[in-house]
Amino acid sequence: MVSPSSSHPASPMSAAGRLHAPANPVPHVVLATADATTQDLQAETLAKARAFAAPLIADETLDTGENILQHADAVAAILADIGGSLAMQAASYLVYACPHLNKPEEIMAKAFGPHLAQLAMQTNQLVHVQRLSRAAEPHTQGPDNTPLSPRLQTENVRKMLLAFSRDLRVVMLRLASRLQTLRHYAATKLPVPPVLASESLQVFAPLANRLGIWQIKWEMEDLSFRFVEPATYKDIARLLDEKRAERERYMVALRERLQQALASQGIEANVEGRPKHIYSIVKKMRGKSLPFERVFDVRALRVVVPSVADCYQVLSWVHEHFVPIAEEFDDYIAKPKANGYQSLHTVVRDADGGPIEVQIRTQAMHEHAEHGVAAHWAYKEAGAKGYAGVSANSEYDTKIAVLRQLLAWERDLSGAAQQQAQDKGLFDDRIYVLTPDAAVVELPQGATPIDFAYTVHTNLGHRCRGAKVDGAMVPLNTQLANGQTVEITAIKEGGPSRDWLNPELGFLASPRARAKVRAWFNAQVSAETIARGREAVEKSLQRLGRTAIRLDDLASQLGFKSADGLFEVVGKDEYSLRNIEVLLNPPEPALEPDEYFQKKFNGAVARKSPSGVLVVGVDSLLTQLSRCCKPAPPDAIGGFVTRGKGVSIHRQDCSNFRELASRHAERVIEVRWGEHKGPDGSVYPVDVSVEAFDRQGLLRDISEVFAKEKMNVIGVQTQSVKGTAWMTFTVEIGDAVSLNRVLVTVRGVKGVRAARRR
């Protein structure tokens, strides 16, 4: 590990004072702009907070081995250096007192007010969340049980730090605390946990950069990089140390020369050297693939002048007295960057050929670049020639710009005005919670445990039946808050509830989760339809005796991509099973009428069928009595040759028979009844319609008439409408003559108005 003496003056190792935490009983304080009374009250609160926490934390140590009270003193001093309010400095003590109190928020609210108590509690909660996340990072998994990439986890933690609380002071307290932790490791030369150093470099330093807290940003970067890559740090420090004294003398002389030259021309210029930090040099070397010798701004000056005209006058003097490198000149005044950054950048060579970078800008441009919307992080991380980073034009960046303004305002605000600024909902649209393994999960504001479950894994959402938030069971429609740890209780198998889709019940806030629930129910309906269609198809195949056929092959032959596609349309009654019958049992080619009858009936003799009907045909010719008219002897009958079902026998006065005969006269054949053998002969079912006034016992009386005549009733249908009974009796008769006799008797039953054969 590099010793402090090996670092150049601009590095964080150049002064021992930057490595050791101050141990003053009351840290140095920078007072916000307020009247004397307010300052006295704030100073009193700070002293009171330290006195309150000291007995609780004086003998305690952090995980790093640092004494907690000394750590809190150092954090308060860092906050004072960057202009943090006295309330923030007081909170640096109360944060560490929280774990030692039974009801910390209630106790601190009584002693210091609710706002300061809430600040301490939120910061303490964030400390706990970060500790869990850091401990779980090596084996953290993200949604769908896939390993969470370090880059994604880092970005989630960064977002969580910003979105954790509306109070920006929480984030600033954490930044100051982390910087002091790094200083402690550097001063004690203790081994640094790799996860802590990496998190500091990848999360905390960029966050300080985005917030514009430059003092914390550069020191944290160099300290973290020193621990992450000690060999590289040592190499760059060695290169910077070479001829360091000579370089510093040269830059002092150059600065004085330029200052005097501009003063002689009437320009009030502020000329300063630009410190170059080790991590910044390494980042530029890697980002632009440059050797150390090509990093031109190791020697650099910044000139701040009153007006734009003065900027170009300074540029003219620099180019006149040094040799400019044309490809390294950029005029961001005439053509500002997209984020509004303005300045003149030029690189020149001195008499010895050494490069010197010079930045020239007005005071307004300087303030804008250092503290305004065109934040230094956007200029460096998303500039046209910079390194891969976040665009400065996004909505996210706009929020950061507002945060930067809050940081500037925070020093000047107090009481109700300060609370009003805190209440700005900068990240109200998103929240960040943790899995039990401390993976950060991003959710919409108002999200519930069910939203969380669906974000982690779709199947987990379907099976979700309960949830614990920070170890306590909660209803599934509980709204989650930043930093909470959520654990889902799930059943082995199951699905969502339809209540989850009811917006009034508040179970779901995420449109993505709501879509997944709808998709599950749609899949269930589809599965039921497919099952119904499969059953119908399989029954049809059993009837046809073709159960051995592969269903996928059958579906393909019918033009479907899969068997499920066939089952679905059949289950919806959108596809006739007759198509399957035709495919598996195609009909014989149709014959011309003359050819058909010549083949079937030419020269044949009359034969009697099993139904007692004589037809012109062959032995055992299939005949059937039609159901539409139910003929019985001695009705006048006719035959119609069907396709595949033999000869259908109709009454001559049957409307269906007349229709068929008019369209297919060639298929009508002559038939007649065979010899009738009396009561022991064949019987025929016929329908009898009865209309009567409805009364009790009517059905019994009519049935007794058929029974006395020894006619078997095989079916009855009745319907009563407004006192009129409509009845249809299906009876078996030997001939139509006996039926006519019975109908006369039925008409004589009390209440019967009409009785006739259908």
PEZI-V601010 format. One line per field, one symbol per residue. ss: DSSP state (@ for helix, = for strand, . for the rest). phi: phi as a letter, one per 30 degrees, with the letter a starting at -180 (. if undefined). Layout:
ss->???
phi->???
//
This chain:
ss->...@@@.........@@@.................@@@@@@@@@@@@@@@@@@@@@@...=.....=@@@@@@@@@@@@@@....@@@@@@@@@@@@@@@...@@@@@@@@@.@@@@@@@@@@@@@@@@@@@@@@@@@@.=.@@@.=..@@@@@@@@@@@@@@....@@@@@@@@@@@@@@@@@@@@@.....@@@@@@@@@@@@@@@@@@..@@@@@@@@@@@@@@@.@@@@@@@@@@@@..@@@@@@@@@@@@@@@@@@@@@.....====....@@@@@@@@@@....@@@.@@@.======..@@@@@@@@@@@@@@.==.@@@.==............======.....========@@@@@@@@@....@@@@@@.............@@@@@@@@@@@@@@@@....@@@@@@@@.......=====.....=====...=@@@@@@@@.@@@@@@======..===....=.....======.......@@@@.@@@.....@@@@@@@@@@@@@@@@@@@@@@@@@@@@@@@@@@......@@@@@@@.....@@@@@@@@@......@@@@@@@........@@@@@@@@@....===....====......===...........=====.....=====...@@@@@@@@@.@@@==.===....@@@...==========....@@@@@@@@@@@...==========..==========..@@@@@@@@@@@@....======.
phi->.ddeddcdddddcdbdddccddcdebddbcdddadddddddddddddddddddeddcdccbdddjdddddddeddddddddcjdddddddddddeddedccdbedddddddbjdddddddddddddeddddddddcedbdcceiiceddeddddddddddddcdbddededdddddddddddddddddhddceedddddddccddddddddicdededdddddddeddbdddedddddddddhdddddddddddddddddddddcicdcccbdcdccedddddddddchcdedcddcdcbbbccbdbdddedddedddddcbcdcedccbcdddbddddjdblccbbbcdddiddbcbcbadddddddddbcddddddddcbdecdceacddcdddddddddeddddddedccahdddddddddddbddbbbbcdediddccbdeidcedeeddddaeddddcdbaacchicdbddcdddbeidccbccbddblbdcddddddddidbcceddddddddddddddddddddddeddddddddddibddddddddddddjcdaddddddddddicbddeddddddbdddedcdedddddddbdidcdbcdedicdbdlcehddbbddddbhdadcedbbcbdccjbicccbddcdddddddddcbddcdbdbaddddciddddbbdbcbcbcaddadiddddddddddddhcddcabbbacbhicccbbccbcbdaddddddddddddddejdcabadd
//
